[in-house]
């Protein structure tokens, strides 16, 4: 009679304990980057709003309010991952992030149109230029780290929030160019025109977040040692499905 043999995991696939441990590590990383994002944007909002009021700059005020929206988006992710079952809160968190995108797009559009219609020229703001330059360095780094971690974890919420952070980086570039061009060349209209383009991008990202079209790569397909393509779902037991946006970006 043959002795019973222990069942082993298929080659190239991690064991369940390894998968669970990897998920805990990734969730912890997301909580860290979300805390960093909230802290930075809270300071950014105070500085931008104060400098914007002092210089009568609608662009700086709008940038400060965008930072408030960014805090709300990051807070939604923090709320999701504070629970025992983050997946159960994902749809609600995604809707909150989508609404923050829509609010950002609406405000930036209205503020840009108002600035163009009034023709009001803001004063030069050295603080605003320095803040925009710093944010242009910090925001892409935070966005990249959260997006990378969120994709590996398979968290649509984290990836959506990373895009919100990236929009903030784009707005930092718009603000920096607008303030510099206005200060050097006197082209006051450059900032609101570029802001309208950013608003369109934010609206598109908000729509994708509302539909949940962000990422569907489970960590189980990524922590094995087989090194296969995470976007290959031919086996039917992991990876991205057809049309998954994280595979096409």
Secondary structure, 3 states (H helix, E strand, C coil): CCCCCCCCCCCCCCCHHHHHHHHHHHHHHHHHHHHHHHHHHHHHHHHHHHHHHHHCCHHHHHHHHHHHHHHHHHHHHHHHHHCCCHHHHHHHHHHHHHHHHHHHHHHHHHHHHHHHHHCCCCCCCHHHHHHHHHHHHHHHHHHHHHHHHHHHHCCHHHHHHHHHHHHHHHHHHHHHHHHHHHHHHCCCHHHHHHHHHHHHHHHHHHHHHHHCCCCCCCHHHCCCCCCCCCCCCCCCCCCCCCCCHHHCC
